[in-house]
Amino acid sequence: MGKKRKITAVFLTAAMLLTAQSMPAYAQNDSQNVNEEESEVSTIRNIMNTGNRDNAYSAYYEKHRNEVFPKKEIVIAAKDFISAPEPENGSPIYEVISSGNEEENGCLDWISNSGEFTYEFEVAEAGNYCLELYYLTKSGGSPTVDVGIKIDGDYPFTACKDITLDRYWMNDGKIEPDKKGNDTKPTQIQKDIWVTYPIKDKEGLFNDPYFFNLSAGKHTVSFEGIRTNIKLKTITFRNYDEPAAYVAPSSDLIKATEALSEGKNAIDTTTILIQAENADLKSASTLYPTYDRTSCYTSPSDPTKQKYNTIGSGTWNKATQAITWKFNVRKDGYYTFSFKARQNTMRGFFSNRRIYIDGEVLNKEME
């Protein structure tokens, strides 16, 4: 809904089971899943153990939420730290990249899961600022990326002791049948990509990113290594514009939009059909393809064989979990989209999703 270019990506966050025009996910192996679960448990423990104390984010939020949110941005290059950790047992903890491709040049390559980096910055206008990191994930090591964050030497609130950043996963190949005709589940592998990540609440108690209250003048921000397998490029204090309300295009503009595809697809329509289990990216290794046999309308389906035809189910059940699909649009225009889904795990409740098109929430209704 809205005028879009040729290559488009759809990105959804939250928890349910999706089928045609959906998304996929999977777990690499049992030990990997256990490591990821242990990391999530440690993060939750840090938050919940002090959930009712004065240093919880809820108290911090109530204290500062009515203060101004300046529109100015403060950008810090990751290589411009004022203090950095010494090598451990002769092994370096980091490296500042000074060669290679242009985007990686100047990155802080955080090699070891330890150490603390401190940066100094100036605030011209006092107020609340969100904190955004731009980094490249690196395969191997821990399945999660976790850091501690201090402002002026202290944790602003308890959750800052263990902040989990996004990393992404993909299917290692296509879904293929075995000798008996049953689909085999593809292994999930880490995908190294550049990520723009606003520091936020992974438990879903707050929809907006965390904000940090800063007075005018000089400050420091420090990052502690917990599980750090990234190349950090920039650190930015900024705020985000609220999405505008949806405004429908005119009927003439809609009529002028051509069909999305030249011929009919697998379900005999001239639409772009995306099978959810064939997602491009997932934010967790547990978002693997699943199967559903409750309806013959789920595609693909077979009365006797196991066919992976959905994604989500019991694994897409945590706030901020996201799945991304890519598709190609031949010509600019205005299009509608829909997806087939079933929520059968929480009786009496509904599931929410935030929808991004090319990395952007286009209107309030998609929030």
Buried (B, 14 or more C-beta within 10 A) or exposed (E): BBEBEEEBBBBBBBBBBBBBBBBBBBBBEEEBBEBBEEBBEBBBEBBEEBBEEEBBBBBBBEEBEEEEEBEEEBEBBBBBBEEEBEEEEEEEBBEBBEEEEEEBEBBBBBBBBBBBBBBEBEBEEBBBBBBBBBBBBBEEBBBBBBBBBBBEEEBBBBBBBBBBBBBBBBBEEEBEEEEEEBBBBBBBBBBBEEBEBBBBBBBBBBEBBBBBBBEEEEBBBBBBBBBBBBBBBBBBBBBEEEBEEEEEBEEEEEEEBEBBBEEEBEEEEEBBBBBBBBBBBBBBBBBBBBBBBEEEEBBBBBEEBBBBBBBBBEBBBBBBBBBBBBBEBEEEBBBEBEBBBBEEBEEEEEBEBBBBBBEEBBBEEBB
